[in-house]
Amino acid sequence: MILWSAFPAMVAYNRRMDGRGLLPGGVVGALDEGAVVVTSNQRAARSLRRGWDRRNRELGLSSWAPAAVISWDAWLASMWHRLLVEGHVSEMILNRSQEHVVWRTILEADDELASLRSVDALAVMAADAWRILSAYDGQSRLRGAIGSSDTRSFQRWARTFERLCQAEGFATQAELEEKLRDVCEKTVGTGNFELTPKKVVLVGFDHMIPAQKRLVDALRSAAVQVEDLRLAVSTQRRVLVEAEEDHQELLLAARWVRRFLEENADGTVAVIVPALENERREIDRLFREVLAPELEDICTDSQNGPYEFSVGMALAEIPLIAAAFDLLRWSIEPLPLERVSALLLSPYFAMTDEERSVRAEFDAFELRKARMLRPEISLPGLVEMIERSKRRQKLPRLLSTLRAALRLSNRLQGLDARTHAEWAEQMREFLVASEWGSGRRETSIAFQTRRKWDSALDELTTLDFDGVPVEFAAALSTLERIARQTMFASESRGAPVQVMGPLEAAGSIFDAVWFLRAGELTWPIATTSNSLLPWHLQRELEMPGTSVTLDNEHAQRITERIAAGAGTVAFSYAKESPEGRQRPSALLAALGLEAISAAELVEYEPPRTIVELEEVADSAAVQALPDKVIRGGARVLELQAACGFRAFAEQRLWSTEVESIEPGMDARVSGTVVHHALEHFWNEVKTQDALRSMNTQERDEVLEWCIAQALKKAAAAIATDWDEAYIEVQRERLRKLLSGWLELELERELPFEVKLSEKKLDDVRVGPLRLNVRLDRVDVVEGGEVLIDYKTGSASPNEWLTSRPDAPQLPLYAILTQEDRLQGVAFGLVRAGEGRGLKGYATCDGILPKASKLREAPTLEAQIERWREVLVALAEEFSSGDARVQPKTYPGSCTHCEQRLLCRLDVSLLEEDDEHDESSWAEASRG
């Protein structure tokens, strides 16, 4: 817990501002004078506009003109639009996507790049190089620069780009400052045109790039008064907080913010993080836990918390938009199984409350349990699956929607190349038919997301500027690229805690600021140069990443601006970081920070003392078992032998783990198929003599039929070529596996007849328990019978021994048969390679190829009597409700237990199983 008395002056703040909101007086004066306030980023512009409105409401005004506050980029665009409307300019400013198309066209025509599958990534790099070149006025100097083969290639592309833009009347957004400066210089003294109001106030500019400086100089030459307003408040205290590691640093900040807000109900706090995009998830998790624990309830609207992030997410990553792209991609090609499953469970795809649970059942028990190695599913394939499903009648809306989408999908695939605008309309129509986003009340966030989606579609339509038609797949890929490059952040709610990066904080002031990750390894953030531009040119133009001194000076100005942006300022760092041990950033040295360790922030806690534990008997009276057959068969005895608590939880509380389902047949299903194939084979062939009388072709034909019967259910579910190929792979696997097994059956010394195969025994008694069991196989040999239990994995007769057998199935079958006729019991290890064979016990030689020796009993009959005692004891333990936590071996018996949430053992010790022995469970049970 934070010791807040360590900060006696940190919550005191003298608000020397106009109005209750954080609106600096200099901004108010500029707006009252009719000036335009231009901020360095959109966030600062929104914040100042909200402050202006709040200030006027508190002054009792009933109406007022909107604040003339605008970000730099929006200001440039508005001036250019005015010039264009009034006929002073005629060039078309390319948006981001249009510029990308131009660069891509140039690169695709370059023979040296013919081996590249796609030039999109290179086009992004080229556009970025052109942007920074324009920002630093380097276009004219690029032509004569000397560089590497990459830079020479870019010089060639840049010349082509300039010629094409000049011929077509194009200009890029990066060139706006230069274009506006030219207009400004041409109109100086003419009096015919005023580019902007006579006064401009710049807010939040730590550093102006050359293009910005030249435009500002041109405006001043045109008699425009341009002022640079530095926002600063009276800082009461600045401290440096030292934490031991990253998580502690973040936790300290969260707790401090919470207490600050508790003591300052109207306060505003900025939490500034240098690499916010990398830590957003962890910050969100911890801030939710500390600042708004009520949001841990999944039914609570998470958008109502006391904090918000200034950094958005890529539009393509928003669940609503991801669902739209899945649907659109599904219209022309199959989707991966995971994406189809996500769509079925998505609230953004034709979802109703009535169908919600049924769709989840279909996904879990039919789509994912189809037992096919089906990595992808087509739209018509899913329609066919639902039409054959027993849940079809419960999914009317989903089936109707899928059919409507399928009709439009068929039409889309039949269309030739179209314009981007036409494809955009087709996409909208397909999403409407697919009931995208329907079925739930639209929230404000969803509404804003849809607006951003519409903007992305509008941006797609602007690509018709070159008049080149495209295929639907190409238009969809372009839209996906636009969505990946478009950042979405919901409109600010004015939350008291703003989590942002150092640049986003420019132009804003707060009551308190906490700057995280201010260590020497994390601040300042390393800046890299552009690989397509000649190094010496970048160095001469003083571009970012070419001079450590200049980069540090820029970061120093940002640091000082943040330190002056609030009445209470704390910088923090962790001594131990993922990159290594570190000290505070050198940029903090000039700020005069008061060093405070984490120990000074945390209240003293008395050392923990060891108290005597109270021992409670691990037993309790439970209700008697009903007099009926217990579900699970031999599984009940197996669980009781492993651990009484596990048997009680699974077989009496019915506690089960959510099953993890993977494509294809798992080990259990594959084993069942082997059982069924052998069952059909021996029901047909019956004896070893009949097997020996068959030639290879006859045996293979019978085996092929048996395999077909075993795979009949799976084959009936074939819906795609993937399914057909997978079933054929399974057939081939079974042919090889079972052919090898039959060769071993031929080698058995004593002739045999398969008396029973997969015989079910109903309502048999083992002590007080009534069970249903199934015998895999009973062979009749000279003198009696042999019990065989098929296993497709590894198994050993040792698993039948001890008072807590790991595999009690065969011992159970043995005590249910006539003891005087039993000649042997064995695992039938039906597996490939080493380990295949019959492993078990026999009364004499020849019954099994190589029988194991009995260790605890002189004869098989005596061993069966011992098994009877063991199994009856286990049955009585389960019936009496013996639910003690007593694993047979610890941690071996606990490694794959599904009852860890209920169990009283310290399961964290399972991670140290290499250091534990069989007696360790006693220590764990005390944890």
PyMOL commands that set and color helices and strands:
alter all, ss='L'
color gray80, all
select helices_A, chain A and resi 4-6+25-32+42-58+72-85+96-108+111-113+120-135+139-142+149-168+173-187+210-221+246-263+276-291+293-296+302-304+315-317+319-330+337-345+353-367+379-388+392-394+396-413+420-433+444-466+472-485+535-540+548-563+586-591+598-601+635-642+644-651+667-685+688-693+696-710+712-716+721-746+797-800+809-815+819-821+860-880+892-894+907-915+920-925
alter helices_A, ss='H'
color red, helices_A
select strands_A, chain A and resi 36-39+69-71+92-94+170-172+199-203+225-229+237-245+269-272+307-309+313-314+335-336+376-377+487-488+497-500+510-515+566-577+580-581+594-597+753-766+769-781+784-791+822-829+837-842
alter strands_A, ss='S'
color yellow, strands_A
deselect
rebuild
show_as cartoon
